[in-house]
Amino acid sequence: MGQEDQIAPEHHDAELASLSARVEILEREIAELRETSKGKRRSFKPGKTVAASSSSAGTSTAGTGAPRPSLEDRIGSQLFSRIGIVALLIGATWFLKLAMDNHWIGPLGRIVVGLVAGAGLVVWSERFRRQGFNAFSWSLKAIGSGILYLSLWAAFQLYHLLPAGVALAAMILVTAWNAFMAWSQNSEILAAYALAGGLATPLLLSTGGNHEKFLFTYIFAIDLATVLLIRLKPWPRLLLGAFPATVAYFIGWYVGFNAPEYLAITVFFVALFFSVFASVPIVRRQESATAGAFRITEIFLPLANATFASLALYTLLQDAGHHPCSPWLMVAFAAVYLGLMRLPQTAIASAVHLSLAVVFLTIAIPLKASGRWITVGWLAEAIALLWASGRLEISERDSAEAGGYRILRWLAAAALTLGFCGLLVQPLWFGKPVDTAFVNARFATALFGIAVFAGAAWLSLHTRQAGEGEPSWRHIAGASIIALNLVAIIACVRELNTFWSGVSAHPNAELRKALAVSAFLMVYGALLLAVGFWKRSAFIRWQALVLLVYTIAKTFLYDMRNLSQGYRVASFLALGALLMAVSFAYQKDWLALREPENSVPHEGGER
């Protein structure tokens, strides 16, 4: 015990010494940190903050950690500087006007002053860019470029100091320089300035003459350069300037100078314009693009380009008297868009191209066909699209970019609607009345429509759904069944009217026609009800009930008043017997109809 009492104090002294050393080290480190913090605070200068804020306002590459400029800073550093530029330009303009009015400066001097001032502003703007004032620098470049363009225009148009070729070369040089600066400085706004200047050049150098080859070659070169640029830089908004300007120049030339002898060369240039803009959605970019960029390059531009090219070529062919070529033009457009679908592109672009191909085929049908063949063409197209949609859904349901079948399904529904409307207005397709009932082209067209709608219903019910798209397969099936019944009823009633119109010499022809129509509606309603019982489909049975209600209304409101006594008796007896049979079938509930069941028939009948 004595030894332990002697060792304990020595051990405690060692621990205290170790702890004291550690405390001294920590105090030294804290003191160093305080000195470092004071040094950082002393090195902070407000002027640097303002400069950094101005720099971040002028360039899109500023760090996210930079402080936001205050309202005072924005007014002093940006607003006042821009107002000062405008004031200087106005003052210089008034000085030049004063010098011109007093003949201090001749035409050549005015042009030289303009060129020097424009070039000087462009060069001066680089000083601000190097200091971080990018927005200010770009504004100066825009003003300088504008002065250069206007000076060259005045030298050519007002004072005739430069020939057209020299003025054009100088303007192209200014445009190329702006494009180079946009590229080197990665500035979309400078690219927009260059594009605006390039597109304004033909307008500035216009002499009022017909220079189609030169004009369209120049515009094509601008368009091609724009498309190449947006493939390398994410600047799709440039297309919002290039494409409308191309359309505007074409319309301006067409209104003033188009003639049949220019057909070949004009078609060639329209094809060039179409090709360069049609290439934009092809070859998917690797960089991430915004939703706005997708809307421009993959939706807006393809639709606008197709509209412009098709209308331009169609109008040119019509003016030149080549109307028979119009449907083949639409077929050619459809083939082009089907071919574009084979190239690398996004799912959105592929869907748009597919839609355009089908639309052009739909337009080609009425351009080539006439009368009932328009309806036949639309119906045939509809059933083909529906079949292709079903096949694509089965093959693409597990793919990452599935969805093309949904576009086809929409287009098939639209074609079915067009075909149905064509069947309803069939009498308008025929220039002369039909004399023979049932054995005529009108009834044959109706039978074809009935077969198409039956096929559409069958395809829709036998295609497995991958999702609940709109319109869904079941909706198309239901609409097709309704259309089938309407077409069948209307077609048969028309043929009955035609038959009894052929025996108008008979004194009771009108009465017999009314009775025949009522009898047909009763029989058709009974058959439709039987099919509904067989397929256990309330959807079909409800259609039969609606038809029977219509027949009841016709019998009581028309037949009772207009038919003779004998025909009236026959009509009411037949209707009464039919209704009693239907009522008995429902009351007995032979098919257990009170159990829950699906409203639209399935492929297997019962479910």
Secondary structure, 3 states (H helix, E strand, C coil): CHHHHHHHHHHHHHHHHHHHHHHHHHHHHHHHHHHHHHHHHHHCCHHHHHHHHHHHHHCCCCCCCCCCCCHHHHHHHHHHHHHHHHHHHHHHHHHHHHHHHCCCCCHHHHHHHHHHHHHHHHHHHHHHHHCCCHHHHHHHHHHHHHHHHHHHHHHHHHCCCCCHHHHHHHHHHHHHHHHHHHHHHCCHHHHHHHHHHHHHHHHHCCCCCCCHHHHHHHHHHHHHHHHHHHHHCCCHHHHHHHHHHHHHHHHHHHHHHCCHHHHHHHHHHHHHHHHHHHCCCCCCCCCCCCHHHHHHHHHHHHHHHHHHHHHHHHHHHHHCCCHHHHHHHHHHHHHHHHHHCCCCCCHHHHHHHHHHHHHHHHHHHHHHCCCHHHHHHHHHHHHHHHHHHHHHHHHHCCCCCCCHHHHHHHHHHHHHHHHHHHHHCHHHHCCCCCCCCCCCHHHHHHHHHHHHHHHHHHHHHCCCCCCCCCCCHHHHHHHHHHHHHHHHHHHHHHHHHHHHHCCCCCCCHHHHHHHHHHHHHHHHHHHHHHHHHHHCCHHHHHHHHHHHHHHHHHHHHHHHHHCCHHHHHHHHHHHHHHHHHHHHHHHHCCCCCCCCCCCCCECCECC
